[in-house]
């Protein structure tokens, strides 16, 4: 299983947002907190264009990401 890293594209915003939400839920945060954090956890196409955002691809699917805000 090879992992590839590539620059995120604006069309990746939906899966990146889903990953951000799943990651917070993994730590057992209450759902009401997740709702409060909705804006912060939402990765928009504009965010991807304005920041250094990279995705990890495994088996042709986005498995993770990171964002560096300069």
mmCIF file of the N, C-alpha and C atoms, coordinates in Angstrom:
data_MODEL
# 
_entry.id   MODEL 
# 
loop_
_atom_site.group_PDB 
_atom_site.id 
_atom_site.type_symbol 
_atom_site.label_atom_id 
_atom_site.label_alt_id 
_atom_site.label_comp_id 
_atom_site.label_asym_id 
_atom_site.label_entity_id 
_atom_site.label_seq_id 
_atom_site.pdbx_PDB_ins_code 
_atom_site.Cartn_x 
_atom_site.Cartn_y 
_atom_site.Cartn_z 
_atom_site.occupancy 
_atom_site.B_iso_or_equiv 
_atom_site.pdbx_formal_charge 
_atom_site.auth_seq_id 
_atom_site.auth_comp_id 
_atom_site.auth_asym_id 
_atom_site.auth_atom_id 
_atom_site.pdbx_PDB_model_num 
ATOM 1   N N  . UNK A 1 1  ? 0.852   -1.169 0.000  1.00 0.00 ? 1  UNK A N  1 
ATOM 2   C CA . UNK A 1 1  ? 0.000   0.000  0.000  1.00 0.00 ? 1  UNK A CA 1 
ATOM 3   C C  . UNK A 1 1  ? 0.901   1.236  0.000  1.00 0.00 ? 1  UNK A C  1 
ATOM 4   N N  . UNK A 1 2  ? 0.958   1.910  -1.130 1.00 0.00 ? 2  UNK A N  1 
ATOM 5   C CA . UNK A 1 2  ? 1.765   3.112  -1.260 1.00 0.00 ? 2  UNK A CA 1 
ATOM 6   C C  . UNK A 1 2  ? 0.941   4.344  -0.899 1.00 0.00 ? 2  UNK A C  1 
ATOM 7   N N  . UNK A 1 3  ? 1.612   5.286  -0.291 1.00 0.00 ? 3  UNK A N  1 
ATOM 8   C CA . UNK A 1 3  ? 0.991   6.565  0.015  1.00 0.00 ? 3  UNK A CA 1 
ATOM 9   C C  . UNK A 1 3  ? 1.594   7.621  -0.893 1.00 0.00 ? 3  UNK A C  1 
ATOM 10  N N  . UNK A 1 4  ? 0.744   8.396  -1.507 1.00 0.00 ? 4  UNK A N  1 
ATOM 11  C CA . UNK A 1 4  ? 1.197   9.500  -2.345 1.00 0.00 ? 4  UNK A CA 1 
ATOM 12  C C  . UNK A 1 4  ? 0.767   10.808 -1.690 1.00 0.00 ? 4  UNK A C  1 
ATOM 13  N N  . UNK A 1 5  ? 1.610   11.811 -1.819 1.00 0.00 ? 5  UNK A N  1 
ATOM 14  C CA . UNK A 1 5  ? 1.297   13.142 -1.311 1.00 0.00 ? 5  UNK A CA 1 
ATOM 15  C C  . UNK A 1 5  ? 1.180   14.073 -2.512 1.00 0.00 ? 5  UNK A C  1 
ATOM 16  N N  . UNK A 1 6  ? 0.118   14.867 -2.519 1.00 0.00 ? 6  UNK A N  1 
ATOM 17  C CA . UNK A 1 6  ? -0.037  15.846 -3.594 1.00 0.00 ? 6  UNK A CA 1 
ATOM 18  C C  . UNK A 1 6  ? -0.691  17.099 -3.037 1.00 0.00 ? 6  UNK A C  1 
ATOM 19  N N  . UNK A 1 7  ? -0.544  18.167 -3.773 1.00 0.00 ? 7  UNK A N  1 
ATOM 20  C CA . UNK A 1 7  ? -1.183  19.428 -3.396 1.00 0.00 ? 7  UNK A CA 1 
ATOM 21  C C  . UNK A 1 7  ? -2.697  19.261 -3.512 1.00 0.00 ? 7  UNK A C  1 
ATOM 22  N N  . UNK A 1 8  ? -3.414  19.748 -2.519 1.00 0.00 ? 8  UNK A N  1 
ATOM 23  C CA . UNK A 1 8  ? -4.876  19.682 -2.554 1.00 0.00 ? 8  UNK A CA 1 
ATOM 24  C C  . UNK A 1 8  ? -5.414  20.598 -3.645 1.00 0.00 ? 8  UNK A C  1 
ATOM 25  N N  . UNK A 1 9  ? -6.527  20.197 -4.212 1.00 0.00 ? 9  UNK A N  1 
ATOM 26  C CA . UNK A 1 9  ? -7.230  20.965 -5.230 1.00 0.00 ? 9  UNK A CA 1 
ATOM 27  C C  . UNK A 1 9  ? -8.548  21.470 -4.630 1.00 0.00 ? 9  UNK A C  1 
ATOM 28  N N  . UNK A 1 10 ? -9.076  22.571 -5.134 1.00 0.00 ? 10 UNK A N  1 
ATOM 29  C CA . UNK A 1 10 ? -10.337 23.092 -4.583 1.00 0.00 ? 10 UNK A CA 1 
ATOM 30  C C  . UNK A 1 10 ? -11.454 22.044 -4.521 1.00 0.00 ? 10 UNK A C  1 
ATOM 31  N N  . UNK A 1 11 ? -11.488 21.142 -5.486 1.00 0.00 ? 11 UNK A N  1 
ATOM 32  C CA . UNK A 1 11 ? -12.534 20.112 -5.490 1.00 0.00 ? 11 UNK A CA 1 
ATOM 33  C C  . UNK A 1 11 ? -12.351 19.068 -4.387 1.00 0.00 ? 11 UNK A C  1 
ATOM 34  N N  . UNK A 1 12 ? -11.244 19.123 -3.660 1.00 0.00 ? 12 UNK A N  1 
ATOM 35  C CA . UNK A 1 12 ? -11.014 18.220 -2.523 1.00 0.00 ? 12 UNK A CA 1 
ATOM 36  C C  . UNK A 1 12 ? -11.672 18.729 -1.245 1.00 0.00 ? 12 UNK A C  1 
ATOM 37  N N  . UNK A 1 13 ? -12.294 19.879 -1.277 1.00 0.00 ? 13 UNK A N  1 
ATOM 38  C CA . UNK A 1 13 ? -12.795 20.494 -0.045 1.00 0.00 ? 13 UNK A CA 1 
ATOM 39  C C  . UNK A 1 13 ? -13.793 19.615 0.715  1.00 0.00 ? 13 UNK A C  1 
ATOM 40  N N  . UNK A 1 14 ? -14.703 18.951 0.030  1.00 0.00 ? 14 UNK A N  1 
ATOM 41  C CA . UNK A 1 14 ? -15.706 18.118 0.724  1.00 0.00 ? 14 UNK A CA 1 
ATOM 42  C C  . UNK A 1 14 ? -15.067 16.943 1.461  1.00 0.00 ? 14 UNK A C  1 
ATOM 43  N N  . UNK A 1 15 ? -14.205 16.132 0.814  1.00 0.00 ? 15 UNK A N  1 
ATOM 44  C CA . UNK A 1 15 ? -13.598 15.043 1.574  1.00 0.00 ? 15 UNK A CA 1 
ATOM 45  C C  . UNK A 1 15 ? -12.679 15.532 2.694  1.00 0.00 ? 15 UNK A C  1 
ATOM 46  N N  . UNK A 1 16 ? -12.023 16.669 2.516  1.00 0.00 ? 16 UNK A N  1 
ATOM 47  C CA . UNK A 1 16 ? -11.164 17.190 3.582  1.00 0.00 ? 16 UNK A CA 1 
ATOM 48  C C  . UNK A 1 16 ? -11.999 17.640 4.771  1.00 0.00 ? 16 UNK A C  1 
ATOM 49  N N  . UNK A 1 17 ? -13.137 18.242 4.504  1.00 0.00 ? 17 UNK A N  1 
ATOM 50  C CA . UNK A 1 17 ? -14.046 18.633 5.582  1.00 0.00 ? 17 UNK A CA 1 
ATOM 51  C C  . UNK A 1 17 ? -14.543 17.401 6.325  1.00 0.00 ? 17 UNK A C  1 
ATOM 52  N N  . UNK A 1 18 ? -14.882 16.359 5.586  1.00 0.00 ? 18 UNK A N  1 
ATOM 53  C CA . UNK A 1 18 ? -15.344 15.119 6.220  1.00 0.00 ? 18 UNK A CA 1 
ATOM 54  C C  . UNK A 1 18 ? -14.249 14.533 7.108  1.00 0.00 ? 18 UNK A C  1 
ATOM 55  N N  . UNK A 1 19 ? -13.020 14.512 6.630  1.00 0.00 ? 19 UNK A N  1 
ATOM 56  C CA . UNK A 1 19 ? -11.899 13.991 7.422  1.00 0.00 ? 19 UNK A CA 1 
ATOM 57  C C  . UNK A 1 19 ? -11.722 14.818 8.693  1.00 0.00 ? 19 UNK A C  1 
ATOM 58  N N  . UNK A 1 20 ? -11.816 16.138 8.590  1.00 0.00 ? 20 UNK A N  1 
ATOM 59  C CA . UNK A 1 20 ? -11.663 17.000 9.765  1.00 0.00 ? 20 UNK A CA 1 
ATOM 60  C C  . UNK A 1 20 ? -12.719 16.680 10.818 1.00 0.00 ? 20 UNK A C  1 
ATOM 61  N N  . UNK A 1 21 ? -13.953 16.461 10.391 1.00 0.00 ? 21 UNK A N  1 
ATOM 62  C CA . UNK A 1 21 ? -15.030 16.130 11.331 1.00 0.00 ? 21 UNK A CA 1 
ATOM 63  C C  . UNK A 1 21 ? -14.828 14.751 11.950 1.00 0.00 ? 21 UNK A C  1 
ATOM 64  N N  . UNK A 1 22 ? -14.477 13.779 11.140 1.00 0.00 ? 22 UNK A N  1 
ATOM 65  C CA . UNK A 1 22 ? -14.251 12.415 11.643 1.00 0.00 ? 22 UNK A CA 1 
ATOM 66  C C  . UNK A 1 22 ? -13.094 12.403 12.641 1.00 0.00 ? 22 UNK A C  1 
ATOM 67  N N  . UNK A 1 23 ? -12.054 13.175 12.358 1.00 0.00 ? 23 UNK A N  1 
ATOM 68  C CA . UNK A 1 23 ? -10.895 13.225 13.251 1.00 0.00 ? 23 UNK A CA 1 
ATOM 69  C C  . UNK A 1 23 ? -11.285 13.770 14.627 1.00 0.00 ? 23 UNK A C  1 
ATOM 70  N N  . UNK A 1 24 ? -12.085 14.808 14.673 1.00 0.00 ? 24 UNK A N  1 
ATOM 71  C CA . UNK A 1 24 ? -12.528 15.352 15.970 1.00 0.00 ? 24 UNK A CA 1 
ATOM 72  C C  . UNK A 1 24 ? -13.423 14.353 16.697 1.00 0.00 ? 24 UNK A C  1 
ATOM 73  N N  . UNK A 1 25 ? -14.310 13.687 15.959 1.00 0.00 ? 25 UNK A N  1 
ATOM 74  C CA . UNK A 1 25 ? -15.191 12.701 16.598 1.00 0.00 ? 25 UNK A CA 1 
ATOM 75  C C  . UNK A 1 25 ? -14.392 11.531 17.177 1.00 0.00 ? 25 UNK A C  1 
ATOM 76  N N  . UNK A 1 26 ? -13.293 11.198 16.553 1.00 0.00 ? 26 UNK A N  1 
ATOM 77  C CA . UNK A 1 26 ? -12.445 10.101 17.040 1.00 0.00 ? 26 UNK A CA 1 
ATOM 78  C C  . UNK A 1 26 ? -12.040 10.322 18.497 1.00 0.00 ? 26 UNK A C  1 
ATOM 79  N N  . UNK A 1 27 ? -11.828 11.571 18.874 1.00 0.00 ? 27 UNK A N  1 
ATOM 80  C CA . UNK A 1 27 ? -11.373 11.891 20.229 1.00 0.00 ? 27 UNK A CA 1 
ATOM 81  C C  . UNK A 1 27 ? -12.519 12.000 21.220 1.00 0.00 ? 27 UNK A C  1 
ATOM 82  N N  . UNK A 1 28 ? -13.742 11.729 20.775 1.00 0.00 ? 28 UNK A N  1 
ATOM 83  C CA . UNK A 1 28 ? -14.871 11.675 21.691 1.00 0.00 ? 28 UNK A CA 1 
ATOM 84  C C  . UNK A 1 28 ? -15.446 13.019 22.108 1.00 0.00 ? 28 UNK A C  1 
ATOM 85  N N  . UNK A 1 29 ? -15.164 14.053 21.339 1.00 0.00 ? 29 UNK A N  1 
ATOM 86  C CA . UNK A 1 29 ? -15.749 15.346 21.665 1.00 0.00 ? 29 UNK A CA 1 
ATOM 87  C C  . UNK A 1 29 ? -17.267 15.272 21.533 1.00 0.00 ? 29 UNK A C  1 
ATOM 88  N N  . UNK A 1 30 ? -17.988 15.970 22.400 1.00 0.00 ? 30 UNK A N  1 
ATOM 89  C CA . UNK A 1 30 ? -19.452 15.966 22.302 1.00 0.00 ? 30 UNK A CA 1 
ATOM 90  C C  . UNK A 1 30 ? -19.908 16.534 20.951 1.00 0.00 ? 30 UNK A C  1 
ATOM 91  N N  . UNK A 1 31 ? -20.996 16.005 20.470 1.00 0.00 ? 31 UNK A N  1 
ATOM 92  C CA . UNK A 1 31 ? -21.517 16.435 19.170 1.00 0.00 ? 31 UNK A CA 1 
ATOM 93  C C  . UNK A 1 31 ? -21.853 17.930 19.160 1.00 0.00 ? 31 UNK A C  1 
ATOM 94  N N  . UNK A 1 32 ? -22.282 18.456 20.288 1.00 0.00 ? 32 UNK A N  1 
ATOM 95  C CA . UNK A 1 32 ? -22.577 19.895 20.329 1.00 0.00 ? 32 UNK A CA 1 
ATOM 96  C C  . UNK A 1 32 ? -21.310 20.720 20.107 1.00 0.00 ? 32 UNK A C  1 
ATOM 97  N N  . UNK A 1 33 ? -20.143 20.212 20.551 1.00 0.00 ? 33 UNK A N  1 
ATOM 98  C CA . UNK A 1 33 ? -18.881 20.918 20.297 1.00 0.00 ? 33 UNK A CA 1 
ATOM 99  C C  . UNK A 1 33 ? -18.542 20.861 18.812 1.00 0.00 ? 33 UNK A C  1 
ATOM 100 N N  . UNK A 1 34 ? -18.739 19.677 18.218 1.00 0.00 ? 34 UNK A N  1 
ATOM 101 C CA . UNK A 1 34 ? -18.471 19.533 16.781 1.00 0.00 ? 34 UNK A CA 1 
ATOM 102 C C  . UNK A 1 34 ? -19.322 20.553 16.013 1.00 0.00 ? 34 UNK A C  1 
ATOM 103 N N  . UNK A 1 35 ? -20.573 20.702 16.418 1.00 0.00 ? 35 UNK A N  1 
ATOM 104 C CA . UNK A 1 35 ? -21.461 21.676 15.769 1.00 0.00 ? 35 UNK A CA 1 
ATOM 105 C C  . UNK A 1 35 ? -20.938 23.103 15.939 1.00 0.00 ? 35 UNK A C  1 
ATOM 106 N N  . UNK A 1 36 ? -20.444 23.409 17.128 1.00 0.00 ? 36 UNK A N  1 
ATOM 107 C CA . UNK A 1 36 ? -19.887 24.747 17.366 1.00 0.00 ? 36 UNK A CA 1 
ATOM 108 C C  . UNK A 1 36 ? -18.639 25.002 16.521 1.00 0.00 ? 36 UNK A C  1 
ATOM 109 N N  . UNK A 1 37 ? -17.891 23.956 16.243 1.00 0.00 ? 37 UNK A N  1 
ATOM 110 C CA . UNK A 1 37 ? -16.641 24.068 15.481 1.00 0.00 ? 37 UNK A CA 1 
ATOM 111 C C  . UNK A 1 37 ? -16.855 23.934 13.976 1.00 0.00 ? 37 UNK A C  1 
ATOM 112 N N  . UNK A 1 38 ? -18.103 23.856 13.540 1.00 0.00 ? 38 UNK A N  1 
ATOM 113 C CA . UNK A 1 38 ? -18.389 23.584 12.127 1.00 0.00 ? 38 UNK A CA 1 
ATOM 114 C C  . UNK A 1 38 ? -17.615 24.504 11.184 1.00 0.00 ? 38 UNK A C  1 
ATOM 115 N N  . UNK A 1 39 ? -17.629 25.798 11.441 1.00 0.00 ? 39 UNK A N  1 
ATOM 116 C CA . UNK A 1 39 ? -16.934 26.734 10.550 1.00 0.00 ? 39 UNK A CA 1 
ATOM 117 C C  . UNK A 1 39 ? -15.431 26.483 10.521 1.00 0.00 ? 39 UNK A C  1 
ATOM 118 N N  . UNK A 1 40 ? -14.854 26.200 11.668 1.00 0.00 ? 40 UNK A N  1 
ATOM 119 C CA . UNK A 1 40 ? -13.406 25.958 11.749 1.00 0.00 ? 40 UNK A CA 1 
ATOM 120 C C  . UNK A 1 40 ? -13.027 24.646 11.065 1.00 0.00 ? 40 UNK A C  1 
ATOM 121 N N  . UNK A 1 41 ? -13.906 23.661 11.138 1.00 0.00 ? 41 UNK A N  1 
ATOM 122 C CA . UNK A 1 41 ? -13.622 22.344 10.560 1.00 0.00 ? 41 UNK A CA 1 
ATOM 123 C C  . UNK A 1 41 ? -13.982 22.245 9.079  1.00 0.00 ? 41 UNK A C  1 
ATOM 124 N N  . UNK A 1 42 ? -14.585 23.281 8.539  1.00 0.00 ? 42 UNK A N  1 
ATOM 125 C CA . UNK A 1 42 ? -14.968 23.266 7.128  1.00 0.00 ? 42 UNK A CA 1 
ATOM 126 C C  . UNK A 1 42 ? -13.810 23.771 6.276  1.00 0.00 ? 42 UNK A C  1 
ATOM 127 N N  . UNK A 1 43 ? -13.351 22.924 5.374  1.00 0.00 ? 43 UNK A N  1 
ATOM 128 C CA . UNK A 1 43 ? -12.268 23.266 4.456  1.00 0.00 ? 43 UNK A CA 1 
ATOM 129 C C  . UNK A 1 43 ? -12.921 23.716 3.146  1.00 0.00 ? 43 UNK A C  1 
ATOM 130 N N  . UNK A 1 44 ? -12.785 24.974 2.840  1.00 0.00 ? 44 UNK A N  1 
ATOM 131 C CA . UNK A 1 44 ? -13.419 25.526 1.640  1.00 0.00 ? 44 UNK A CA 1 
ATOM 132 C C  . UNK A 1 44 ? -12.451 25.506 0.459  1.00 0.00 ? 44 UNK A C  1 
ATOM 133 N N  . UNK A 1 45 ? -12.982 25.566 -0.745 1.00 0.00 ? 45 UNK A N  1 
ATOM 134 C CA . UNK A 1 45 ? -12.099 25.689 -1.910 1.00 0.00 ? 45 UNK A CA 1 
ATOM 135 C C  . UNK A 1 45 ? -11.179 26.909 -1.800 1.00 0.00 ? 45 UNK A C  1 
ATOM 136 N N  . UNK A 1 46 ? -11.708 28.007 -1.286 1.00 0.00 ? 46 UNK A N  1 
ATOM 137 C CA . UNK A 1 46 ? -10.899 29.225 -1.139 1.00 0.00 ? 46 UNK A CA 1 
ATOM 138 C C  . UNK A 1 46 ? -9.755  29.014 -0.147 1.00 0.00 ? 46 UNK A C  1 
ATOM 139 N N  . UNK A 1 47 ? -10.019 28.283 0.950  1.00 0.00 ? 47 UNK A N  1 
ATOM 140 C CA . UNK A 1 47 ? -8.964  27.975 1.921  1.00 0.00 ? 47 UNK A CA 1 
ATOM 141 C C  . UNK A 1 47 ? -7.845  27.193 1.244  1.00 0.00 ? 47 UNK A C  1 
ATOM 142 N N  . UNK A 1 48 ? -8.220  26.228 0.433  1.00 0.00 ? 48 UNK A N  1 
ATOM 143 C CA . UNK A 1 48 ? -7.222  25.420 -0.279 1.00 0.00 ? 48 UNK A CA 1 
ATOM 144 C C  . UNK A 1 48 ? -6.397  26.296 -1.217 1.00 0.00 ? 48 UNK A C  1 
ATOM 145 N N  . UNK A 1 49 ? -7.040  27.219 -1.898 1.00 0.00 ? 49 UNK A N  1 
ATOM 146 C CA . UNK A 1 49 ? -6.325  28.098 -2.827 1.00 0.00 ? 49 UNK A CA 1 
ATOM 147 C C  . UNK A 1 49 ? -5.395  29.077 -2.112 1.00 0.00 ? 49 UNK A C  1 
ATOM 148 N N  . UNK A 1 50 ? -5.768  29.487 -0.901 1.00 0.00 ? 50 UNK A N  1 
ATOM 149 C CA . UNK A 1 50 ? -5.019  30.520 -0.186 1.00 0.00 ? 50 UNK A CA 1 
ATOM 150 C C  . UNK A 1 50 ? -3.956  29.996 0.768  1.00 0.00 ? 50 UNK A C  1 
ATOM 151 N N  . UNK A 1 51 ? -3.873  28.673 0.950  1.00 0.00 ? 51 UNK A N  1 
ATOM 152 C CA . UNK A 1 51 ? -2.944  28.099 1.919  1.00 0.00 ? 51 UNK A CA 1 
ATOM 153 C C  . UNK A 1 51 ? -2.222  26.897 1.322  1.00 0.00 ? 51 UNK A C  1 
ATOM 154 N N  . UNK A 1 52 ? -1.199  26.469 2.011  1.00 0.00 ? 52 UNK A N  1 
ATOM 155 C CA . UNK A 1 52 ? -0.462  25.272 1.611  1.00 0.00 ? 52 UNK A CA 1 
ATOM 156 C C  . UNK A 1 52 ? -1.212  24.065 2.174  1.00 0.00 ? 52 UNK A C  1 
ATOM 157 N N  . UNK A 1 53 ? -1.972  23.394 1.342  1.00 0.00 ? 53 UNK A N  1 
ATOM 158 C CA . UNK A 1 53 ? -2.771  22.244 1.769  1.00 0.00 ? 53 UNK A CA 1 
ATOM 159 C C  . UNK A 1 53 ? -2.358  21.050 0.916  1.00 0.00 ? 53 UNK A C  1 
ATOM 160 N N  . UNK A 1 54 ? -2.024  19.956 1.586  1.00 0.00 ? 54 UNK A N  1 
ATOM 161 C CA . UNK A 1 54 ? -1.592  18.739 0.906  1.00 0.00 ? 54 UNK A CA 1 
ATOM 162 C C  . UNK A 1 54 ? -2.441  17.570 1.378  1.00 0.00 ? 54 UNK A C  1 
ATOM 163 N N  . UNK A 1 55 ? -2.641  16.600 0.492  1.00 0.00 ? 55 UNK A N  1 
ATOM 164 C CA . UNK A 1 55 ? -3.418  15.411 0.826  1.00 0.00 ? 55 UNK A CA 1 
ATOM 165 C C  . UNK A 1 55 ? -2.548  14.168 0.702  1.00 0.00 ? 55 UNK A C  1 
ATOM 166 N N  . UNK A 1 56 ? -2.872  13.183 1.522  1.00 0.00 ? 56 UNK A N  1 
ATOM 167 C CA . UNK A 1 56 ? -2.269  11.856 1.415  1.00 0.00 ? 56 UNK A CA 1 
ATOM 168 C C  . UNK A 1 56 ? -3.274  10.968 0.699  1.00 0.00 ? 56 UNK A C  1 
ATOM 169 N N  . UNK A 1 57 ? -2.814  10.284 -0.339 1.00 0.00 ? 57 UNK A N  1 
ATOM 170 C CA . UNK A 1 57 ? -3.668  9.413  -1.144 1.00 0.00 ? 57 UNK A CA 1 
ATOM 171 C C  . UNK A 1 57 ? -3.234  7.968  -0.917 1.00 0.00 ? 57 UNK A C  1 
ATOM 172 N N  . UNK A 1 58 ? -4.188  7.122  -0.564 1.00 0.00 ? 58 UNK A N  1 
ATOM 173 C CA . UNK A 1 58 ? -3.955  5.682  -0.422 1.00 0.00 ? 58 UNK A CA 1 
ATOM 174 C C  . UNK A 1 58 ? -5.046  4.980  -1.218 1.00 0.00 ? 58 UNK A C  1 
ATOM 175 N N  . UNK A 1 59 ? -4.653  4.079  -2.091 1.00 0.00 ? 59 UNK A N  1 
ATOM 176 C CA . UNK A 1 59 ? -5.615  3.346  -2.927 1.00 0.00 ? 59 UNK A CA 1 
ATOM 177 C C  . UNK A 1 59 ? -6.570  4.301  -3.647 1.00 0.00 ? 59 UNK A C  1 
ATOM 178 N N  . UNK A 1 60 ? -6.023  5.351  -4.210 1.00 0.00 ? 60 UNK A N  1 
ATOM 179 C CA . UNK A 1 60 ? -6.783  6.333  -4.994 1.00 0.00 ? 60 UNK A CA 1 
ATOM 180 C C  . UNK A 1 60 ? -7.824  7.113  -4.196 1.00 0.00 ? 60 UNK A C  1 
ATOM 181 N N  . UNK A 1 61 ? -7.718  7.115  -2.865 1.00 0.00 ? 61 UNK A N  1 
ATOM 182 C CA . UNK A 1 61 ? -8.645  7.874  -2.030 1.00 0.00 ? 61 UNK A CA 1 
ATOM 183 C C  . UNK A 1 61 ? -7.867  8.774  -1.088 1.00 0.00 ? 61 UNK A C  1 
ATOM 184 N N  . UNK A 1 62 ? -8.433  9.934  -0.787 1.00 0.00 ? 62 UNK A N  1 
ATOM 185 C CA . UNK A 1 62 ? -7.810  10.834 0.180  1.00 0.00 ? 62 UNK A CA 1 
ATOM 186 C C  . UNK A 1 62 ? -7.939  10.212 1.564  1.00 0.00 ? 62 UNK A C  1 
ATOM 187 N N  . UNK A 1 63 ? -6.798  9.992  2.214  1.00 0.00 ? 63 UNK A N  1 
ATOM 188 C CA . UNK A 1 63 ? -6.781  9.353  3.527  1.00 0.00 ? 63 UNK A CA 1 
ATOM 189 C C  . UNK A 1 63 ? -6.465  10.346 4.646  1.00 0.00 ? 63 UNK A C  1 
ATOM 190 N N  . UNK A 1 64 ? -5.940  11.493 4.297  1.00 0.00 ? 64 UNK A N  1 
ATOM 191 C CA . UNK A 1 64 ? -5.585  12.491 5.294  1.00 0.00 ? 64 UNK A CA 1 
ATOM 192 C C  . UNK A 1 64 ? -5.108  13.757 4.612  1.00 0.00 ? 64 UNK A C  1 
ATOM 193 N N  . UNK A 1 65 ? -4.874  14.780 5.423  1.00 0.00 ? 65 UNK A N  1 
ATOM 194 C CA . UNK A 1 65 ? -4.391  16.041 4.861  1.00 0.00 ? 65 UNK A CA 1 
ATOM 195 C C  . UNK A 1 65 ? -3.718  16.860 5.944  1.00 0.00 ? 65 UNK A C  1 
ATOM 196 N N  . UNK A 1 66 ? -2.970  17.851 5.499  1.00 0.00 ? 66 UNK A N  1 
ATOM 197 C CA . UNK A 1 66 ? -2.488  18.874 6.420  1.00 0.00 ? 66 UNK A CA 1 
ATOM 198 C C  . UNK A 1 66 ? -2.536  20.214 5.718  1.00 0.00 ? 66 UNK A C  1 
ATOM 199 N N  . UNK A 1 67 ? -2.628  21.251 6.521  1.00 0.00 ? 67 UNK A N  1 
ATOM 200 C CA . UNK A 1 67 ? -2.671  22.612 5.988  1.00 0.00 ? 67 UNK A CA 1 
ATOM 201 C C  . UNK A 1 67 ? -1.683  23.463 6.755  1.00 0.00 ? 67 UNK A C  1 
ATOM 202 N N  . UNK A 1 68 ? -0.908  24.221 6.016  1.00 0.00 ? 68 UNK A N  1 
ATOM 203 C CA . UNK A 1 68 ? 0.045   25.154 6.593  1.00 0.00 ? 68 UNK A CA 1 
ATOM 204 C C  . UNK A 1 68 ? -0.405  26.552 6.207  1.00 0.00 ? 68 UNK A C  1 
ATOM 205 N N  . UNK A 1 69 ? -0.768  27.324 7.202  1.00 0.00 ? 69 UNK A N  1 
ATOM 206 C CA . UNK A 1 69 ? -1.220  28.692 6.946  1.00 0.00 ? 69 UNK A CA 1 
ATOM 207 C C  . UNK A 1 69 ? -0.037  29.620 7.154  1.00 0.00 ? 69 UNK A C  1 
ATOM 208 N N  . UNK A 1 70 ? 0.360   30.288 6.087  1.00 0.00 ? 70 UNK A N  1 
ATOM 209 C CA . UNK A 1 70 ? 1.519   31.183 6.149  1.00 0.00 ? 70 UNK A CA 1 
ATOM 210 C C  . UNK A 1 70 ? 1.099   32.611 6.400  1.00 0.00 ? 70 UNK A C  1 
# 
